[in-house]
Amino acid sequence: MATICFDLDGTLVDPLLGVKHCVARVCREMGLPLPAEADIRDWIGFGMRESLGRIPGLEEPARLEEALDRYLDAYREDGVFEHEVYEGVHMMLQRLKRQGHRIYIVSSKPGLFARRIAYQFDLNLIFDEIFGAELKGKWQPKTEVLARLRQNGTIAPGDTFIGDRGDDMRAAKDHGLRAIGVTWGYGSREELTAGGAELLLDSVPELDAWLKQALPGDEIHDAFTRAE
């Protein structure tokens, strides 16, 4: 059995609609200029405090904290419900679980929200654990998150990390994990390659096919229950 870590945003689910709406609400309430969609897309996978800080008018720390609080309120109320699971993800994950693999979400978004989104789409019934950031903590590169998971024995060299940003790939390489980049998310092929991706896959079916080849094995659990 293998251990596979998945990034969340841009890998399993598309968060763009929710993020856009929450940023728009903050800008409307605080009289700030609305960033272009291309800029908001670049924020996905990184810390929201740091991202909001790029908006003109949020240079003062107190005002930035107010914007972050407003964003988190909007995200809690509406944003978490405005996500879409990429087609084919459920079937792929369910098969991995039936094979008995250990699978984890390792997200840069607050763990509270990552778990809520997973619950909303029944992904919590599939994953062994969901790891996320602190609600208002400073953004941490994934390599720091994986360092903690490696220290406590959750992951080990030779395991697999699948994500859509260069930061995911760098983290995987730092800890001896196979770095698998997916191109349907928010990182470019160039970003993923520069981060150290050893393989790029362009669709969920391509990822599923690669996992079947890389991690062959019988399905040892009942197809209709979450067997531990």
C-alpha positions as CSV (number, residue, x, y, z in Angstrom):
1,M,0.0,0.0,0.0
2,A,1.1,3.5,-0.8
3,T,0.8,7.0,0.7
4,I,-0.5,9.7,-1.6
5,C,-0.9,13.4,-0.7
6,F,-3.1,15.6,-2.7
7,D,-3.3,19.4,-2.8
8,L,-6.9,20.6,-2.6
9,D,-7.5,23.9,-4.5
10,G,-6.7,23.5,-8.2
11,T,-6.1,19.8,-7.9
12,L,-9.3,18.2,-6.5
13,V,-11.6,21.2,-6.4
14,D,-11.9,24.5,-8.3
15,P,-12.2,27.4,-5.8
16,L,-12.1,30.3,-8.1
17,L,-15.8,31.4,-8.0
18,G,-15.9,31.4,-4.2
19,V,-12.6,33.3,-4.0
20,K,-13.7,35.9,-6.6
21,H,-17.0,36.6,-4.9
22,C,-15.5,36.9,-1.4
23,V,-12.8,39.3,-2.7
24,A,-15.4,41.4,-4.4
25,R,-17.5,41.6,-1.2
26,V,-14.5,42.8,0.7
27,C,-13.6,45.4,-1.9
28,R,-17.2,46.6,-2.1
29,E,-17.6,46.9,1.7
30,M,-14.2,48.7,2.1
31,G,-14.3,50.9,-1.0
32,L,-11.3,49.2,-2.5
33,P,-10.4,48.6,-6.2
34,L,-11.4,45.1,-7.4
35,P,-8.3,43.1,-8.6
36,A,-8.4,41.6,-12.1
37,E,-9.5,38.0,-12.3
38,A,-6.0,37.1,-13.5
39,D,-4.5,38.5,-10.4
40,I,-7.0,36.6,-8.2
41,R,-6.2,33.4,-10.0
42,D,-2.5,33.9,-9.1
43,W,-3.4,34.1,-5.4
44,I,-4.9,30.5,-5.3
45,G,-2.6,28.2,-3.4
46,F,-1.0,31.0,-1.3
47,G,-2.0,32.9,1.8
48,M,-5.0,35.2,1.7
49,R,-3.5,37.8,4.1
50,E,-0.4,38.1,1.8
51,S,-2.7,38.2,-1.3
52,L,-5.1,40.8,0.0
53,G,-2.1,42.9,1.0
54,R,-1.4,43.5,-2.7
55,I,-4.7,45.5,-3.0
56,P,-4.1,49.3,-3.0
57,G,-5.5,50.8,0.2
58,L,-4.5,47.9,2.5
59,E,-1.0,49.0,3.3
60,E,-1.8,49.6,6.9
61,P,-1.7,46.5,9.1
62,A,-4.9,47.3,10.9
63,R,-6.8,47.8,7.7
64,L,-5.4,44.6,6.2
65,E,-6.5,42.7,9.3
66,E,-10.0,44.1,8.8
67,A,-10.0,43.0,5.2
68,L,-8.9,39.5,6.2
69,D,-11.6,39.3,8.8
70,R,-14.2,40.3,6.3
71,Y,-12.9,37.9,3.8
72,L,-13.0,35.0,6.2
73,D,-16.5,35.9,7.2
74,A,-17.6,35.9,3.6
75,Y,-15.8,32.7,2.9
76,R,-17.4,31.0,5.9
77,E,-20.9,32.2,4.9
78,D,-20.8,31.7,1.2
79,G,-17.3,31.0,-0.3
80,V,-17.0,27.4,0.9
81,F,-20.2,26.5,-1.0
82,E,-19.0,27.9,-4.3
83,H,-16.5,25.2,-5.2
84,E,-16.7,22.5,-7.8
85,V,-15.0,19.1,-7.7
86,Y,-13.2,18.3,-10.9
87,E,-15.0,15.6,-12.9
88,G,-13.6,12.2,-12.3
89,V,-12.0,13.0,-8.9
90,H,-14.5,11.0,-6.8
91,M,-14.1,7.8,-8.8
92,M,-10.3,8.1,-8.7
93,L,-10.2,8.6,-5.0
94,Q,-12.7,5.9,-4.2
95,R,-10.7,3.4,-6.2
96,L,-7.5,4.3,-4.3
97,K,-9.3,3.9,-1.0
98,R,-10.7,0.5,-2.1
99,Q,-7.1,-0.5,-2.9
100,G,-6.2,0.3,0.7
101,H,-3.8,3.2,0.1
102,R,-3.4,6.0,2.6
103,I,-4.5,9.3,1.1
104,Y,-4.3,12.7,2.6
105,I,-5.2,16.3,1.7
106,V,-2.4,18.8,2.3
107,S,-3.8,22.3,1.7
108,S,-2.5,25.8,2.1
109,K,-6.0,27.0,3.0
110,P,-7.2,27.0,6.7
111,G,-7.8,23.5,7.8
112,L,-11.3,24.5,9.1
113,F,-12.3,25.4,5.5
114,A,-10.5,22.5,3.9
115,R,-12.4,20.1,6.1
116,R,-15.7,21.9,5.5
117,I,-15.2,21.7,1.7
118,A,-14.3,18.0,1.9
119,Y,-17.4,17.3,4.0
120,Q,-19.6,19.2,1.6
121,F,-18.5,16.8,-1.2
122,D,-18.2,13.7,0.9
123,L,-14.5,13.7,0.4
124,N,-14.0,13.4,4.2
125,L,-15.3,9.8,3.9
126,I,-12.4,9.0,1.6
127,F,-9.4,10.7,3.1
128,D,-7.5,9.4,6.0
129,E,-6.7,12.9,7.2
130,I,-7.0,16.5,6.0
131,F,-4.1,18.9,6.9
132,G,-4.5,22.7,6.5
133,A,-3.2,26.0,7.7
134,E,-4.2,28.0,10.8
135,L,-7.2,30.2,10.3
136,K,-5.3,33.5,10.5
137,G,-1.8,32.2,10.5
138,K,1.0,33.3,8.2
139,W,1.2,31.5,4.9
140,Q,3.6,28.5,5.1
141,P,5.3,26.9,2.2
142,K,4.2,23.3,1.7
143,T,7.7,22.2,2.5
144,E,7.2,23.3,6.1
145,V,3.9,21.4,6.3
146,L,5.5,18.3,4.9
147,A,8.4,18.6,7.3
148,R,6.0,18.2,10.2
149,L,4.2,15.2,8.5
150,R,7.6,13.6,7.9
151,Q,8.7,14.1,11.5
152,N,5.6,12.5,12.9
153,G,5.8,9.5,10.4
154,T,2.8,10.4,8.3
155,I,4.9,10.5,5.1
156,A,8.2,9.1,4.1
157,P,10.6,9.4,1.1
158,G,9.2,7.5,-1.9
159,D,5.6,8.6,-1.2
160,T,3.7,10.7,-3.7
161,F,2.6,14.3,-3.7
162,I,0.1,15.6,-6.4
163,G,-0.5,19.3,-6.9
164,D,-0.9,22.2,-9.3
165,R,1.6,24.8,-8.0
166,G,5.4,25.0,-8.1
167,D,5.4,25.2,-4.3
168,D,3.8,21.7,-4.2
169,M,6.6,20.4,-6.4
170,R,9.4,22.0,-4.4
171,A,7.9,20.6,-1.2
172,A,7.7,17.1,-2.6
173,K,11.3,17.2,-3.9
174,D,12.6,18.6,-0.5
175,H,11.3,15.5,1.3
176,G,12.0,12.8,-1.3
177,L,8.4,12.4,-2.5
178,R,7.4,11.9,-6.1
179,A,6.4,15.3,-7.4
180,I,3.4,14.9,-9.8
181,G,2.1,18.1,-11.4
182,V,-1.4,18.6,-12.7
183,T,-2.0,21.3,-15.3
184,W,-5.8,21.8,-15.0
185,G,-5.3,24.0,-11.9
186,Y,-3.6,27.4,-11.4
187,G,0.1,26.8,-11.9
188,S,1.5,26.9,-15.4
189,R,3.5,24.1,-16.9
190,E,6.6,26.3,-16.6
191,E,5.9,26.9,-12.9
192,L,5.4,23.2,-12.2
193,T,8.5,22.2,-14.2
194,A,10.6,24.9,-12.5
195,G,9.4,23.6,-9.1
196,G,10.7,20.1,-9.9
197,A,7.8,18.2,-11.3
198,E,8.9,14.8,-12.6
199,L,5.7,14.3,-14.5
200,L,2.9,16.6,-15.8
201,L,-0.6,15.3,-16.3
202,D,-3.2,17.3,-18.2
203,S,-6.5,15.8,-17.0
204,V,-8.0,13.8,-14.1
205,P,-8.4,10.7,-16.4
206,E,-4.7,11.0,-17.2
207,L,-3.8,11.2,-13.5
208,D,-6.1,8.2,-12.8
209,A,-4.5,6.2,-15.5
210,W,-1.0,7.0,-14.2
211,L,-2.0,6.0,-10.7
212,K,-3.4,2.7,-11.9
213,Q,0.0,2.0,-13.6
214,A,2.2,3.3,-10.8
215,L,0.2,1.8,-7.9
216,P,-1.3,-1.5,-9.2
217,G,-3.2,-3.7,-6.9
218,D,-6.5,-5.4,-6.2
219,E,-9.4,-3.6,-4.5
220,I,-9.4,-5.1,-1.1
221,H,-12.2,-3.2,0.5
222,D,-15.9,-3.2,-0.1
223,A,-16.9,-0.8,-2.9
224,F,-19.7,0.7,-0.9
225,T,-18.2,1.4,2.5
226,R,-15.2,3.2,3.8
227,A,-13.1,0.3,5.0
228,E,-10.4,1.4,7.4
